[in-house]
Amino acid sequence: MKLPPLQYVRASSVSEAVDLLVQGAGDARILAGGQSLIPVLAFRLAAPAVLVDIGGIADLKRIDITDETVTLGALVRWVDIERSTALKAHMPLLPAVMAHVAHYQIRNRGTVGGSLAHCDPAAEMPGLAVTCDGTIILEGASGRREAPAVEVLTGALAAEIAEDEMIVALRFPRWRPERRWGFAEFARRQGDFAMAGIVAHFDQDADGVARDVHIGVIGATDRPTRLPGAEAALEGRIPDAMTIRDACRAVQDEVEPPEDIHASAAYRRALAGVMANQALRQAAGLPAAANGQ
Ligand SMILES: Cc1cc2nc3c(=O)[nH]c(=O)nc-3n(C[C@H](O)[C@H](O)[C@H](O)COP(=O)(O)OP(=O)(O)OC[C@H]3O[C@@H](n4cnc5c(N)ncnc54)[C@H](O)[C@@H]3O)c2cc1C
């Protein structure tokens, strides 16, 4: 279907985009790469009066790495992350995960801000934002604010963003170079959204003990979320095969999978455990389990 009639405006700065949102009084929408918004409009799931295209705002395309932080501008695309040598050096989990997002054509246009605002529970970047202590930076009529990703990404397709606000960046604490990480997801076809995926990262002290364990899930819950029970199963222990098995059981106990046309809740729960085993073994430097799980 063709898009509903609407006014198209190209903003040249964040403040201009925010002004246009204010003028739109709840009936204006930001257009980033259009990878979700255009289908939403074509299916008439939304019919805003105004589209505010932010694609020309250069400041939003930056990847900034300091001693303390890694910041992705709202218009940083998946391919930018996937190819970034700086990110490969300083936060290699991010480029590694991008290879799992959709297909090349979509990775060429999909953006950090668009994915966070769309807030699909199976999308990779919201999962990374929540599991890696991301802070979302927003700008609106009353100025700039920062909020932990977990407070913004609170439900399926339901990010907590005011009508006059837009996302300008996502900031992560920078990792120690030795930080261990793993990621695994399962989709029925290459490029589909994950039916279940696990993000895991932790430090290992001189005795090999896991510290500051972060484990998060996508696809098997109604929002990207960390799994404190699974984290506790690994925290302060050596991540060997037995300990990882305990953490995987905790993952299966903790997830609350949706039931839909793609999979039963029980299947997604089992899958989350299998993905946890793969991700945690990768993080711990263990070989993949002999049965592929
Ligand atoms: C076939 C297909 C398969 C896909 N598979 C995956 C996948 O496996 N994994 C995955 O993570 N993603 C997947 N995606 C999603 C894709 O990667 C994009 O992340 C997503 O569509 C957002 O697209 P976009 O950045 O172009 O934003 P748009 O489509 O332009 O915008 C999406 C929404 O966010 C709002 N928005 C955009 N930018 C901002 C901003 N800065 N501030 C506030 N609101 C904003 C828009 O108003 C709109 O509501 C898939 C998409 C398609 C079409």
The ligand as an ORCA input file, in Angstrom:
! r2SCAN-3c Opt
* xyz 0 1
  C      12.813     -7.389      7.094
  C      13.403     -6.764      8.336
  C      14.150     -7.568      9.180
  C      14.704     -7.019     10.331
  N      15.425     -7.812     11.168
  C      15.985     -7.273     12.262
  C      16.777     -8.052     13.148
  O      17.013     -9.237     12.928
  N      17.273     -7.447     14.239
  C      17.052     -6.112     14.523
  O      17.520     -5.612     15.544
  N      16.342     -5.355     13.699
  C      15.803     -5.906     12.580
  N      15.074     -5.114     11.773
  C      14.868     -3.703     12.182
  C      15.913     -2.776     11.569
  O      17.198     -3.260     11.784
  C      15.877     -1.367     12.190
  O      16.528     -1.367     13.405
  C      14.541     -0.891     12.551
  O      13.665     -1.179     11.497
  C      14.575      0.626     12.801
  O      14.761      1.201     11.556
  P      15.287      2.656     11.330
  O      16.496      2.900     12.120
  O      15.349      2.818      9.862
  O      14.162      3.589     11.974
  P      12.773      4.133     11.337
  O      12.088      3.012     10.625
  O      13.057      5.356     10.567
  O      12.037      4.493     12.666
  C      11.531      3.482     13.526
  C      10.749      4.144     14.661
  O      11.647      4.868     15.499
  C      11.326      6.268     15.496
  N      12.620      6.941     15.494
  C      13.613      6.783     14.592
  N      14.708      7.466     14.987
  C      14.378      8.087     16.150
  C      15.094      8.936     17.043
  N      16.353      9.286     16.845
  N      14.440      9.380     18.155
  C      13.158      9.013     18.389
  N      12.433      8.219     17.575
  C      13.047      7.745     16.474
  C      10.470      6.497     14.272
  O       9.600      7.594     14.428
  C       9.727      5.180     14.191
  O       8.655      5.171     15.113
  C      14.512     -5.633     10.624
  C      13.773     -4.827      9.755
  C      13.214     -5.379      8.620
  C      12.452     -4.478      7.691
*
